[in-house]
Amino acid sequence: MNIVLGPKYDKQLITGRFSIADVFCSKCGEELGWKYVQSYDLKNRYKEGKFILEELK
């Protein structure tokens, strides 16, 4: 696998509260984005297991 997940933690985002885990490159360790682990709102359950890749500066 090309990625490594960091520890999960809770975060309040614009669309609601989520448990997320940061995503890192397995070779260089650069942070790539995050993964939605769990949603605390039923309306956002479709996001669980999805990845967000950020364009970092």
C-alpha distance matrix in Angstrom:
0.0 3.8 5.7 7.9 10.8 14.2 17.1 18.6 22.1 24.7 25.7 28.6 27.7 30.2 29.4 29.5 28.0 24.4 22.1 19.0 16.1 15.3 11.9 11.1 9.4 7.7 10.1 13.3 13.1 14.8 15.2 14.1 15.7 15.5 14.9 18.0 18.0 21.6 24.7 28.1 29.9 30.0 30.3 26.8 25.0 23.6 21.3 19.5 15.8 16.0 14.4 16.8 15.9 18.8 20.6 21.4 24.6
3.8 0.0 3.8 7.1 10.4 13.5 16.9 18.5 21.6 24.2 24.7 27.5 26.4 28.8 28.4 28.7 27.5 24.0 21.9 18.5 15.5 13.8 10.1 8.6 6.2 5.4 7.5 10.2 10.3 11.5 12.2 11.0 13.3 14.0 14.2 17.7 18.3 22.1 24.9 28.3 30.0 30.5 30.4 26.8 25.4 23.9 21.2 19.9 16.4 15.8 13.4 15.1 13.5 16.0 17.3 18.0 21.1
5.7 3.8 0.0 3.8 6.7 9.8 13.3 14.8 17.8 20.5 21.1 24.0 23.1 25.8 25.5 25.6 24.1 20.6 18.4 14.9 11.8 10.1 6.5 5.5 4.7 4.8 8.2 10.0 8.7 9.7 9.6 8.7 10.4 10.7 11.0 14.7 15.2 19.0 21.8 25.1 27.0 27.8 27.9 24.2 23.0 21.8 18.9 17.4 14.1 13.7 11.2 12.7 11.6 14.0 15.9 16.3 19.6
7.9 7.1 3.8 0.0 3.8 6.6 9.9 12.0 15.2 18.3 19.3 22.6 22.3 25.4 25.2 24.8 22.8 19.2 16.5 13.3 9.7 8.4 5.8 5.1 6.2 5.5 9.2 10.6 8.3 10.0 9.5 9.9 10.9 10.4 10.7 14.1 13.9 17.7 20.8 23.8 26.1 27.2 27.7 24.0 22.7 22.2 19.2 17.2 14.2 14.5 12.3 13.9 13.3 15.3 17.5 17.3 20.5
10.8 10.4 6.7 3.8 0.0 3.8 6.7 8.3 11.6 14.6 15.9 19.2 19.2 22.5 22.2 21.4 19.2 15.7 12.8 9.7 6.1 5.8 4.8 6.3 9.0 9.1 12.8 13.5 10.4 11.5 9.7 10.2 9.9 8.2 8.1 11.1 10.6 14.2 17.4 20.2 22.7 24.0 24.7 21.1 19.8 19.8 16.7 14.5 12.0 12.7 10.8 12.5 12.8 14.8 17.6 17.4 20.7
14.2 13.5 9.8 6.6 3.8 0.0 3.8 6.4 9.2 12.7 14.1 17.7 18.3 21.8 22.0 20.9 18.3 15.0 12.0 9.2 5.5 5.1 6.3 7.4 10.7 11.0 14.3 14.2 10.6 11.6 9.6 11.2 10.6 8.9 9.6 12.0 11.4 14.6 17.5 19.8 22.7 24.5 25.4 21.8 20.9 21.4 18.1 16.0 14.2 15.0 13.0 14.0 14.4 15.5 18.2 17.3 20.3
17.1 16.9 13.3 9.9 6.7 3.8 0.0 3.8 6.6 10.3 12.6 16.3 17.7 21.4 21.4 19.7 16.6 13.5 10.1 8.4 5.7 7.2 9.5 11.1 14.5 14.7 17.9 17.9 14.2 15.2 13.0 14.4 13.1 10.7 10.7 12.0 10.5 13.0 16.0 17.8 21.0 23.0 24.3 21.0 20.0 21.2 18.2 15.7 14.6 16.0 14.8 15.9 17.0 18.0 21.0 20.1 23.0
18.6 18.5 14.8 12.0 8.3 6.4 3.8 0.0 3.8 7.1 9.6 13.3 14.7 18.4 18.2 16.2 13.0 9.9 6.3 5.3 4.2 7.4 10.2 12.9 16.4 17.1 20.5 20.4 16.8 17.1 14.3 15.1 12.8 9.7 9.0 9.2 7.5 9.5 12.3 14.0 17.2 19.3 20.7 17.5 16.5 18.1 15.2 12.7 12.4 13.9 13.3 14.5 16.3 17.5 20.8 20.4 23.4
22.1 21.6 17.8 15.2 11.6 9.2 6.6 3.8 0.0 3.8 6.6 10.3 12.4 16.1 16.3 14.0 10.6 8.3 5.3 5.6 6.4 8.9 12.5 15.2 18.9 20.0 23.2 22.6 18.9 18.7 15.6 16.5 13.8 10.8 10.7 10.1 9.0 9.9 11.7 12.6 15.9 18.6 19.9 16.9 16.6 18.6 15.7 13.8 14.4 15.5 15.0 15.3 17.4 18.0 21.2 20.5 23.3
24.7 24.2 20.5 18.3 14.6 12.7 10.3 7.1 3.8 0.0 3.8 7.0 9.6 13.3 13.4 10.6 7.1 5.6 4.2 6.2 8.7 11.3 14.8 17.9 21.6 23.1 26.3 25.6 21.9 21.2 17.8 18.2 15.0 12.0 11.7 10.0 9.5 8.9 9.5 9.7 12.9 16.0 17.2 14.5 14.8 17.2 14.6 13.2 14.7 15.6 15.6 15.6 18.1 18.5 21.9 21.4 24.1
25.7 24.7 21.1 19.3 15.9 14.1 12.6 9.6 6.6 3.8 0.0 3.8 6.2 9.9 10.8 8.5 5.8 5.5 6.2 7.0 9.8 11.4 14.9 18.0 21.7 23.7 26.6 25.5 22.0 20.7 17.0 17.2 13.8 11.3 11.7 10.2 11.0 10.5 10.1 10.5 12.8 16.1 16.5 13.8 15.0 17.0 14.1 13.8 15.5 15.4 15.0 14.2 16.6 16.4 19.6 19.3 21.8
28.6 27.5 24.0 22.6 19.2 17.7 16.3 13.3 10.3 7.0 3.8 0.0 3.8 6.9 8.1 5.8 4.3 6.4 8.8 10.0 13.1 14.5 17.8 20.9 24.5 26.8 29.7 28.5 25.1 23.4 19.6 19.4 15.8 13.7 14.0 11.9 13.3 12.0 10.4 10.2 11.5 15.0 14.9 12.7 14.8 16.8 14.3 14.8 17.1 16.7 16.5 15.3 18.0 17.5 20.5 20.5 22.8
27.7 26.4 23.1 22.3 19.2 18.3 17.7 14.7 12.4 9.6 6.2 3.8 0.0 3.8 5.5 5.2 5.9 7.3 10.2 10.4 13.4 14.3 17.0 20.2 23.5 26.2 28.9 27.7 24.6 22.4 18.7 17.9 14.2 12.5 13.0 11.1 13.4 12.6 10.7 11.4 11.8 14.9 13.9 11.4 14.0 15.3 12.6 13.9 16.1 14.9 14.6 12.9 15.5 15.0 17.9 18.4 20.7
30.2 28.8 25.8 25.4 22.5 21.8 21.4 18.4 16.1 13.3 9.9 6.9 3.8 0.0 3.8 5.6 8.2 10.2 13.5 13.8 16.9 17.5 19.9 23.1 26.1 29.0 31.6 30.3 27.4 25.0 21.3 20.1 16.4 15.2 15.7 13.7 16.3 15.2 12.6 13.1 12.4 15.2 13.4 11.6 14.8 15.7 13.5 15.7 18.2 16.5 16.4 14.4 17.0 16.2 18.8 19.6 21.7
29.4 28.4 25.5 25.2 22.2 22.0 21.4 18.2 16.3 13.4 10.8 8.1 5.5 3.8 0.0 3.8 7.3 9.0 12.6 13.3 16.7 17.9 20.1 23.5 26.5 29.1 32.0 31.1 28.3 26.1 22.4 20.8 17.1 15.2 14.8 12.2 14.6 13.1 10.1 10.7 9.3 11.7 9.6 7.9 11.4 12.3 10.7 13.1 16.0 14.6 15.3 14.0 17.2 17.2 20.2 21.5 24.0
29.5 28.7 25.6 24.8 21.4 20.9 19.7 16.2 14.0 10.6 8.5 5.8 5.2 5.6 3.8 0.0 3.8 6.5 10.2 11.9 15.6 17.4 20.0 23.6 26.8 29.1 32.2 31.4 28.3 26.5 22.7 21.6 17.8 15.4 14.7 11.6 13.2 11.0 7.9 7.6 7.0 10.2 9.4 7.8 10.7 12.8 11.2 12.6 15.7 15.2 16.2 15.4 18.7 18.9 22.1 23.0 25.6
28.0 27.5 24.1 22.8 19.2 18.3 16.6 13.0 10.6 7.1 5.8 4.3 5.9 8.2 7.3 3.8 0.0 3.8 7.1 9.5 13.2 15.5 18.4 21.9 25.4 27.4 30.6 29.9 26.6 25.2 21.4 20.8 17.1 14.2 13.4 10.4 11.1 8.9 6.5 5.9 7.3 10.9 11.3 9.3 11.0 13.6 11.7 11.9 14.8 15.0 15.9 15.5 18.8 19.1 22.5 23.0 25.7
24.4 24.0 20.6 19.2 15.7 15.0 13.5 9.9 8.3 5.6 5.5 6.4 7.3 10.2 9.0 6.5 3.8 0.0 3.8 6.0 9.8 12.5 15.2 18.8 22.3 24.1 27.4 27.0 23.7 22.6 18.9 18.2 14.5 11.3 10.0 6.9 7.4 5.7 4.6 6.0 8.2 11.1 11.8 8.9 9.6 11.9 9.5 9.0 11.4 12.0 12.8 13.1 16.4 17.3 20.9 21.4 24.5
22.1 21.9 18.4 16.5 12.8 12.0 10.1 6.3 5.3 4.2 6.2 8.8 10.2 13.5 12.6 10.2 7.1 3.8 0.0 3.8 7.1 10.4 13.3 16.8 20.3 21.6 25.1 24.9 21.4 20.8 17.4 17.1 13.8 10.3 8.7 6.4 5.4 4.9 6.4 8.0 11.0 13.4 14.7 11.7 11.3 13.5 10.9 9.1 10.7 12.0 12.5 13.4 16.3 17.5 21.1 21.4 24.5
19.0 18.5 14.9 13.3 9.7 9.2 8.4 5.3 5.6 6.2 7.0 10.0 10.4 13.8 13.3 11.9 9.5 6.0 3.8 0.0 3.8 6.7 9.5 13.1 16.6 18.2 21.5 21.2 17.9 17.2 13.7 13.3 10.1 6.5 5.5 4.7 5.0 6.9 8.8 11.2 13.7 15.8 16.5 13.0 12.7 13.9 10.6 9.1 9.4 10.0 9.6 10.3 12.9 14.2 17.8 18.0 21.3
16.1 15.5 11.8 9.7 6.1 5.5 5.7 4.2 6.4 8.7 9.8 13.1 13.4 16.9 16.7 15.6 13.2 9.8 7.1 3.8 0.0 3.8 6.5 9.7 13.3 14.6 18.0 17.8 14.4 14.1 11.0 11.1 8.7 5.5 5.3 6.8 6.7 9.7 12.3 14.8 17.4 19.3 20.0 16.4 15.7 16.4 13.1 11.2 10.3 10.8 9.5 10.4 12.1 13.5 16.9 16.7 20.1
15.3 13.8 10.1 8.4 5.8 5.1 7.2 7.4 8.9 11.3 11.4 14.5 14.3 17.5 17.9 17.4 15.5 12.5 10.4 6.7 3.8 0.0 3.8 6.7 10.4 12.3 15.3 14.6 11.2 10.5 7.2 7.7 5.9 4.1 6.3 9.1 10.1 13.2 15.3 18.0 20.3 22.2 22.4 18.6 18.4 18.6 15.0 13.8 12.4 12.0 9.5 9.4 10.0 10.8 13.8 13.3 16.6
11.9 10.1 6.5 5.8 4.8 6.3 9.5 10.2 12.5 14.8 14.9 17.8 17.0 19.9 20.1 20.0 18.4 15.2 13.3 9.5 6.5 3.8 0.0 3.8 7.1 9.2 12.2 12.0 9.2 8.6 6.0 5.6 5.3 4.9 6.7 10.3 11.5 15.0 17.4 20.5 22.5 23.9 23.9 20.1 19.6 19.1 15.5 14.5 12.1 11.4 8.4 8.8 8.4 10.1 12.8 12.7 16.2
11.1 8.6 5.5 5.1 6.3 7.4 11.1 12.9 15.2 17.9 18.0 20.9 20.2 23.1 23.5 23.6 21.9 18.8 16.8 13.1 9.7 6.7 3.8 0.0 3.8 6.2 8.7 8.2 5.4 5.4 4.4 5.4 7.3 8.4 10.5 14.1 15.1 18.7 21.2 24.2 26.2 27.7 27.7 23.9 23.4 22.7 19.2 18.2 15.6 14.8 11.6 11.7 10.2 11.2 13.0 12.3 15.4
9.4 6.2 4.7 6.2 9.0 10.7 14.5 16.4 18.9 21.6 21.7 24.5 23.5 26.1 26.5 26.8 25.4 22.3 20.3 16.6 13.3 10.4 7.1 3.8 0.0 3.8 5.5 5.7 4.8 5.3 6.5 6.7 9.8 11.4 13.2 17.0 18.1 21.8 24.3 27.5 29.4 30.6 30.3 26.5 25.9 24.8 21.5 20.6 17.6 16.6 13.3 13.6 11.3 12.6 13.6 13.2 16.0
7.7 5.4 4.8 5.5 9.1 11.0 14.7 17.1 20.0 23.1 23.7 26.8 26.2 29.0 29.1 29.1 27.4 24.1 21.6 18.2 14.6 12.3 9.2 6.2 3.8 0.0 3.8 6.1 5.7 8.2 9.8 10.4 13.0 13.9 15.1 18.7 19.1 22.9 25.8 28.9 31.1 32.1 32.3 28.5 27.4 26.5 23.4 21.9 18.7 18.4 15.6 16.5 14.7 16.3 17.4 16.9 19.6
10.1 7.5 8.2 9.2 12.8 14.3 17.9 20.5 23.2 26.3 26.6 29.7 28.9 31.6 32.0 32.2 30.6 27.4 25.1 21.5 18.0 15.3 12.2 8.7 5.5 3.8 0.0 3.8 5.9 8.3 11.1 12.0 15.2 16.8 18.4 22.1 22.7 26.5 29.3 32.4 34.5 35.6 35.6 31.8 30.9 29.8 26.6 25.4 22.2 21.5 18.5 19.0 16.6 17.7 18.0 17.3 19.4
13.3 10.2 10.0 10.6 13.5 14.2 17.9 20.4 22.6 25.6 25.5 28.5 27.7 30.3 31.1 31.4 29.9 27.0 24.9 21.2 17.8 14.6 12.0 8.2 5.7 6.1 3.8 0.0 3.8 5.6 9.1 10.7 14.2 16.3 18.6 22.3 23.3 26.9 29.4 32.4 34.5 35.9 35.7 31.9 31.4 30.5 27.1 26.1 23.3 22.2 18.9 18.7 15.9 16.2 16.1 14.7 16.4
13.1 10.3 8.7 8.3 10.4 10.6 14.2 16.8 18.9 21.9 22.0 25.1 24.6 27.4 28.3 28.3 26.6 23.7 21.4 17.9 14.4 11.2 9.2 5.4 4.8 5.7 5.9 3.8 0.0 3.8 6.4 8.9 11.8 13.5 15.8 19.4 20.2 23.8 26.3 29.1 31.3 33.0 33.0 29.2 28.7 28.1 24.6 23.5 20.9 20.1 16.8 16.6 14.4 14.6 15.2 13.6 15.7
14.8 11.5 9.7 10.0 11.5 11.6 15.2 17.1 18.7 21.2 20.7 23.4 22.4 25.0 26.1 26.5 25.2 22.6 20.8 17.2 14.1 10.5 8.6 5.4 5.3 8.2 8.3 5.6 3.8 0.0 3.8 6.2 9.4 12.0 14.9 18.5 20.0 23.4 25.4 28.3 30.2 31.9 31.5 27.7 27.7 27.0 23.3 22.8 20.5 19.1 15.5 14.5 11.8 11.4 11.6 9.8 11.9
15.2 12.2 9.6 9.5 9.7 9.6 13.0 14.3 15.6 17.8 17.0 19.6 18.7 21.3 22.4 22.7 21.4 18.9 17.4 13.7 11.0 7.2 6.0 4.4 6.5 9.8 11.1 9.1 6.4 3.8 0.0 3.8 6.0 8.4 11.7 15.1 16.8 20.0 21.9 24.7 26.5 28.4 27.9 24.2 24.3 23.7 20.0 19.6 17.7 16.2 12.6 11.3 9.2 8.7 9.9 8.4 11.3
14.1 11.0 8.7 9.9 10.2 11.2 14.4 15.1 16.5 18.2 17.2 19.4 17.9 20.1 20.8 21.6 20.8 18.2 17.1 13.3 11.1 7.7 5.6 5.4 6.7 10.4 12.0 10.7 8.9 6.2 3.8 0.0 3.8 7.0 10.1 13.5 15.8 19.0 20.7 23.8 25.2 26.7 25.9 22.1 22.4 21.3 17.6 17.7 15.6 13.5 9.7 8.3 5.7 6.0 7.7 7.7 11.3
15.7 13.3 10.4 10.9 9.9 10.6 13.1 12.8 13.8 15.0 13.8 15.8 14.2 16.4 17.1 17.8 17.1 14.5 13.8 10.1 8.7 5.9 5.3 7.3 9.8 13.0 15.2 14.2 11.8 9.4 6.0 3.8 0.0 3.8 7.2 10.3 12.9 15.8 17.1 20.2 21.5 23.1 22.3 18.6 19.0 18.2 14.4 14.6 13.1 11.0 7.4 5.5 4.4 5.0 8.2 8.7 12.4
15.5 14.0 10.7 10.4 8.2 8.9 10.7 9.7 10.8 12.0 11.3 13.7 12.5 15.2 15.2 15.4 14.2 11.3 10.3 6.5 5.5 4.1 4.9 8.4 11.4 13.9 16.8 16.3 13.5 12.0 8.4 7.0 3.8 0.0 3.8 6.8 9.2 12.1 13.7 16.8 18.4 20.0 19.6 15.8 15.9 15.5 11.7 11.4 10.1 8.7 5.8 5.4 6.7 8.2 11.8 12.3 15.9
14.9 14.2 11.0 10.7 8.1 9.6 10.7 9.0 10.7 11.7 11.7 14.0 13.0 15.7 14.8 14.7 13.4 10.0 8.7 5.5 5.3 6.3 6.7 10.5 13.2 15.1 18.4 18.6 15.8 14.9 11.7 10.1 7.2 3.8 0.0 3.8 6.0 9.2 11.2 14.6 16.2 17.4 17.3 13.5 12.9 12.5 9.0 7.9 6.4 5.8 4.4 6.2 8.8 11.2 14.8 15.9 19.6
18.0 17.7 14.7 14.1 11.1 12.0 12.0 9.2 10.1 10.0 10.2 11.9 11.1 13.7 12.2 11.6 10.4 6.9 6.4 4.7 6.8 9.1 10.3 14.1 17.0 18.7 22.1 22.3 19.4 18.5 15.1 13.5 10.3 6.8 3.8 0.0 3.8 5.9 7.4 11.0 12.4 13.6 13.8 10.0 9.4 9.7 6.3 5.0 5.4 5.6 6.4 8.0 11.4 13.6 17.3 18.5 22.1
18.0 18.3 15.2 13.9 10.6 11.4 10.5 7.5 9.0 9.5 11.0 13.3 13.4 16.3 14.6 13.2 11.1 7.4 5.4 5.0 6.7 10.1 11.5 15.1 18.1 19.1 22.7 23.3 20.2 20.0 16.8 15.8 12.9 9.2 6.0 3.8 0.0 3.8 7.1 10.2 12.5 13.5 14.7 11.4 9.7 10.8 8.4 5.4 5.7 7.9 9.3 11.5 14.6 16.8 20.6 21.4 25.0
21.6 22.1 19.0 17.7 14.2 14.6 13.0 9.5 9.9 8.9 10.5 12.0 12.6 15.2 13.1 11.0 8.9 5.7 4.9 6.9 9.7 13.2 15.0 18.7 21.8 22.9 26.5 26.9 23.8 23.4 20.0 19.0 15.8 12.1 9.2 5.9 3.8 0.0 3.8 6.6 9.1 10.2 11.9 9.1 7.3 9.7 8.1 5.4 7.8 10.0 12.0 13.8 17.3 19.3 23.0 23.9 27.4
24.7 24.9 21.8 20.8 17.4 17.5 16.0 12.3 11.7 9.5 10.1 10.4 10.7 12.6 10.1 7.9 6.5 4.6 6.4 8.8 12.3 15.3 17.4 21.2 24.3 25.8 29.3 29.4 26.3 25.4 21.9 20.7 17.1 13.7 11.2 7.4 7.1 3.8 0.0 3.8 5.4 7.1 8.6 6.0 5.5 8.6 7.5 6.5 9.9 11.2 13.4 14.5 18.2 19.8 23.5 24.6 27.9
28.1 28.3 25.1 23.8 20.2 19.8 17.8 14.0 12.6 9.7 10.5 10.2 11.4 13.1 10.7 7.6 5.9 6.0 8.0 11.2 14.8 18.0 20.5 24.2 27.5 28.9 32.4 32.4 29.1 28.3 24.7 23.8 20.2 16.8 14.6 11.0 10.2 6.6 3.8 0.0 3.8 6.6 8.9 7.8 7.9 11.5 11.0 10.2 13.6 15.0 17.0 17.9 21.5 22.8 26.4 27.2 30.3
29.9 30.0 27.0 26.1 22.7 22.7 21.0 17.2 15.9 12.9 12.8 11.5 11.8 12.4 9.3 7.0 7.3 8.2 11.0 13.7 17.4 20.3 22.5 26.2 29.4 31.1 34.5 34.5 31.3 30.2 26.5 25.2 21.5 18.4 16.2 12.4 12.5 9.1 5.4 3.8 0.0 3.8 5.4 5.6 6.7 10.1 10.5 10.8 14.6 15.4 17.8 18.4 22.1 23.4 26.9 28.2 31.2
30.0 30.5 27.8 27.2 24.0 24.5 23.0 19.3 18.6 16.0 16.1 15.0 14.9 15.2 11.7 10.2 10.9 11.1 13.4 15.8 19.3 22.2 23.9 27.7 30.6 32.1 35.6 35.9 33.0 31.9 28.4 26.7 23.1 20.0 17.4 13.6 13.5 10.2 7.1 6.6 3.8 0.0 3.8 5.4 5.3 8.5 10.2 10.6 14.3 15.4 18.3 19.5 23.3 25.0 28.5 30.1 33.3
30.3 30.4 27.9 27.7 24.7 25.4 24.3 20.7 19.9 17.2 16.5 14.9 13.9 13.4 9.6 9.4 11.3 11.8 14.7 16.5 20.0 22.4 23.9 27.7 30.3 32.3 35.6 35.7 33.0 31.5 27.9 25.9 22.3 19.6 17.3 13.8 14.7 11.9 8.6 8.9 5.4 3.8 0.0 3.8 5.8 7.5 9.3 11.0 14.7 14.7 17.5 18.2 21.9 23.4 26.8 28.7 31.7
26.8 26.8 24.2 24.0 21.1 21.8 21.0 17.5 16.9 14.5 13.8 12.7 11.4 11.6 7.9 7.8 9.3 8.9 11.7 13.0 16.4 18.6 20.1 23.9 26.5 28.5 31.8 31.9 29.2 27.7 24.2 22.1 18.6 15.8 13.5 10.0 11.4 9.1 6.0 7.8 5.6 5.4 3.8 0.0 3.8 5.4 5.8 7.8 11.4 11.2 13.8 14.5 18.3 19.9 23.3 25.2 28.3
25.0 25.4 23.0 22.7 19.8 20.9 20.0 16.5 16.6 14.8 15.0 14.8 14.0 14.8 11.4 10.7 11.0 9.6 11.3 12.7 15.7 18.4 19.6 23.4 25.9 27.4 30.9 31.4 28.7 27.7 24.3 22.4 19.0 15.9 12.9 9.4 9.7 7.3 5.5 7.9 6.7 5.3 5.8 3.8 0.0 3.8 5.3 5.6 9.2 10.2 13.4 15.1 18.8 21.0 24.6 26.5 29.9
23.6 23.9 21.8 22.2 19.8 21.4 21.2 18.1 18.6 17.2 17.0 16.8 15.3 15.7 12.3 12.8 13.6 11.9 13.5 13.9 16.4 18.6 19.1 22.7 24.8 26.5 29.8 30.5 28.1 27.0 23.7 21.3 18.2 15.5 12.5 9.7 10.8 9.7 8.6 11.5 10.1 8.5 7.5 5.4 3.8 0.0 3.8 5.6 8.3 8.3 11.8 13.5 17.2 19.7 23.1 25.4 28.8
21.3 21.2 18.9 19.2 16.7 18.1 18.2 15.2 15.7 14.6 14.1 14.3 12.6 13.5 10.7 11.2 11.7 9.5 10.9 10.6 13.1 15.0 15.5 19.2 21.5 23.4 26.6 27.1 24.6 23.3 20.0 17.6 14.4 11.7 9.0 6.3 8.4 8.1 7.5 11.0 10.5 10.2 9.3 5.8 5.3 3.8 0.0 3.8 6.3 5.5 8.5 10.0 13.7 16.1 19.6 21.7 25.2
19.5 19.9 17.4 17.2 14.5 16.0 15.7 12.7 13.8 13.2 13.8 14.8 13.9 15.7 13.1 12.6 11.9 9.0 9.1 9.1 11.2 13.8 14.5 18.2 20.6 21.9 25.4 26.1 23.5 22.8 19.6 17.7 14.6 11.4 7.9 5.0 5.4 5.4 6.5 10.2 10.8 10.6 11.0 7.8 5.6 5.6 3.8 0.0 3.8 5.5 8.7 11.2 14.7 17.4 21.0 22.8 26.4
15.8 16.4 14.1 14.2 12.0 14.2 14.6 12.4 14.4 14.7 15.5 17.1 16.1 18.2 16.0 15.7 14.8 11.4 10.7 9.4 10.3 12.4 12.1 15.6 17.6 18.7 22.2 23.3 20.9 20.5 17.7 15.6 13.1 10.1 6.4 5.4 5.7 7.8 9.9 13.6 14.6 14.3 14.7 11.4 9.2 8.3 6.3 3.8 0.0 3.8 6.7 10.1 13.1 16.2 19.8 21.5 25.3
16.0 15.8 13.7 14.5 12.7 15.0 16.0 13.9 15.5 15.6 15.4 16.7 14.9 16.5 14.6 15.2 15.0 12.0 12.0 10.0 10.8 12.0 11.4 14.8 16.6 18.4 21.5 22.2 20.1 19.1 16.2 13.5 11.0 8.7 5.8 5.6 7.9 10.0 11.2 15.0 15.4 15.4 14.7 11.2 10.2 8.3 5.5 5.5 3.8 0.0 3.8 6.9 10.0 13.2 16.6 18.8 22.5
14.4 13.4 11.2 12.3 10.8 13.0 14.8 13.3 15.0 15.6 15.0 16.5 14.6 16.4 15.3 16.2 15.9 12.8 12.5 9.6 9.5 9.5 8.4 11.6 13.3 15.6 18.5 18.9 16.8 15.5 12.6 9.7 7.4 5.8 4.4 6.4 9.3 12.0 13.4 17.0 17.8 18.3 17.5 13.8 13.4 11.8 8.5 8.7 6.7 3.8 0.0 3.8 6.4 9.7 13.1 15.2 18.9
16.8 15.1 12.7 13.9 12.5 14.0 15.9 14.5 15.3 15.6 14.2 15.3 12.9 14.4 14.0 15.4 15.5 13.1 13.4 10.3 10.4 9.4 8.8 11.7 13.6 16.5 19.0 18.7 16.6 14.5 11.3 8.3 5.5 5.4 6.2 8.0 11.5 13.8 14.5 17.9 18.4 19.5 18.2 14.5 15.1 13.5 10.0 11.2 10.1 6.9 3.8 0.0 3.8 6.4 9.9 12.1 15.7
15.9 13.5 11.6 13.3 12.8 14.4 17.0 16.3 17.4 18.1 16.6 18.0 15.5 17.0 17.2 18.7 18.8 16.4 16.3 12.9 12.1 10.0 8.4 10.2 11.3 14.7 16.6 15.9 14.4 11.8 9.2 5.7 4.4 6.7 8.8 11.4 14.6 17.3 18.2 21.5 22.1 23.3 21.9 18.3 18.8 17.2 13.7 14.7 13.1 10.0 6.4 3.8 0.0 3.8 6.8 9.2 12.9
18.8 16.0 14.0 15.3 14.8 15.5 18.0 17.5 18.0 18.5 16.4 17.5 15.0 16.2 17.2 18.9 19.1 17.3 17.5 14.2 13.5 10.8 10.1 11.2 12.6 16.3 17.7 16.2 14.6 11.4 8.7 6.0 5.0 8.2 11.2 13.6 16.8 19.3 19.8 22.8 23.4 25.0 23.4 19.9 21.0 19.7 16.1 17.4 16.2 13.2 9.7 6.4 3.8 0.0 3.8 5.8 9.4
20.6 17.3 15.9 17.5 17.6 18.2 21.0 20.8 21.2 21.9 19.6 20.5 17.9 18.8 20.2 22.1 22.5 20.9 21.1 17.8 16.9 13.8 12.8 13.0 13.6 17.4 18.0 16.1 15.2 11.6 9.9 7.7 8.2 11.8 14.8 17.3 20.6 23.0 23.5 26.4 26.9 28.5 26.8 23.3 24.6 23.1 19.6 21.0 19.8 16.6 13.1 9.9 6.8 3.8 0.0 3.8 6.7
21.4 18.0 16.3 17.3 17.4 17.3 20.1 20.4 20.5 21.4 19.3 20.5 18.4 19.6 21.5 23.0 23.0 21.4 21.4 18.0 16.7 13.3 12.7 12.3 13.2 16.9 17.3 14.7 13.6 9.8 8.4 7.7 8.7 12.3 15.9 18.5 21.4 23.9 24.6 27.2 28.2 30.1 28.7 25.2 26.5 25.4 21.7 22.8 21.5 18.8 15.2 12.1 9.2 5.8 3.8 0.0 3.8
24.6 21.1 19.6 20.5 20.7 20.3 23.0 23.4 23.3 24.1 21.8 22.8 20.7 21.7 24.0 25.6 25.7 24.5 24.5 21.3 20.1 16.6 16.2 15.4 16.0 19.6 19.4 16.4 15.7 11.9 11.3 11.3 12.4 15.9 19.6 22.1 25.0 27.4 27.9 30.3 31.2 33.3 31.7 28.3 29.9 28.8 25.2 26.4 25.3 22.5 18.9 15.7 12.9 9.4 6.7 3.8 0.0
